[in-house]
Amino acid sequence: MYQRFSDETVYVAGSGLRCDQLLWGLVLIGAVADLLSTFFGLSLCFTEANPVARTMLDAGGGAGLIALKLGAVALLGAVYRHVRPLYRRGALLAFAAPQLVAAGHNGLLIARATGLCP
């Protein structure tokens, strides 16, 4: 049986979970993981490598970094609402992937600094 999906509705593996919902979940998990790992790393005397985030951190402390992340997610939401579905998913992936990589990198640095990793 041949089944067609519209541009608007793409389901993940027949589970009923929409692809967009899954990607938004990755966006939120990545953003929160990046923030938490950054704050933990800063508590270990690490420095922020991203110059924009460092400026916001210097200007407003932790609240500045949270404001930057919320602003980025809000901008992503605006893009999501105004582009075609295919590009929406691309935007979500383009936002989530670096956040997840940054959180993983932070986690490795923290593991090495705390002696959890040789």
N, C-alpha and C positions, 0 to 999 in steps of 0.2 A: 504494500500500500504506500503510495506516494503522499507525503505530507508537505505542504508549503507553509513557510513562516513569513509573516509580513516583516517589513523593516522595523516596525514598532515592537513586535513581540518575538523575542528569541528566548526560548527556554533552555535551561541547562540540563542535559541528559534526561529529559522527560520528567524531572522532579517537580515541575511547576514553579521552580525558582527562576525568576527572570534574570537574564544575564546582567541587566542594568543593576538589579538589586545586589547581585553578587559583587559587581565592580564597585558600587558605592560602599559596600561593606569593606572591601579591600582598601578603598580610599580612607575610610575612617579608621580602620585598624592601623594602616600605615602612618597616618597623621598622629594618632595617639602614641603609637610605639616610638616614633621619631621624637616626639616631645618628651616622653618619659625617659627614654634612653639618653637624650640630650641633657635633661635636668640631672639625671643620676651621674652622668659623666662630668658635668660641671661641678657637682658636689665632690668629685674626686680630683678637682683642680685641672680638668681638661679645659681646652679652649674651643670655642665655636669656630669651625673652619669656614662656614659660609659667611661672606662679608656682609650680605644683607641681613641675615639673622643676627650676626654679631653686632651690627649697628642698632638693630631693634633691642637686642639684649642690653647693650650699653645704655640706650635711651630709656628703656622702661623695665629693665630687669626681666623676670620671668613673665610678667604680664605683657611686656612688649613682644616676647617670643610667641606667647599664646595668641595675641592680637594678630601677629603676622600670619600664623597658621590659620586662624579663623578667616582672615581676609582672603587668603589663598583658596580656601575651601569655598567661600562665598563667590569668588570670581569663577571658580570651576562650576559652581551651580548656575551662574548666569550664562556661561558658555553652554552648559548642558541644555538649558532651556531654549536656546536660540539656534542651535545647529541641527542638522539631520541626524537621525539615530546612529548611523554608522560612525559619524564623526564624534558623536557623544561618547560612544564606547572607546574610541581612540583617545579622547581627552581624559576619560577616567583612567585608562591604562597608563597614559603618559604622566598622570599625577601620582597614581598609586605606586608604580614601579620604583621611582627614585626614593620615595618615602620608605618603602620596605627595604630597599638596599641600604639606605642611610641608617635605619634602625638596626639592621643586621651588622653593619660595620661598627656602629656604636657598641652593640652587644659584644662583638669580638674584642674591641679595645678595652671595654670594661672587664671582660673575662681575663684578659692578659694582665690588666692593672691590679686586679684583686687576687691574682694567683690561681684562678680557676682553670687557666689554660697555660700550658708551658710556652 
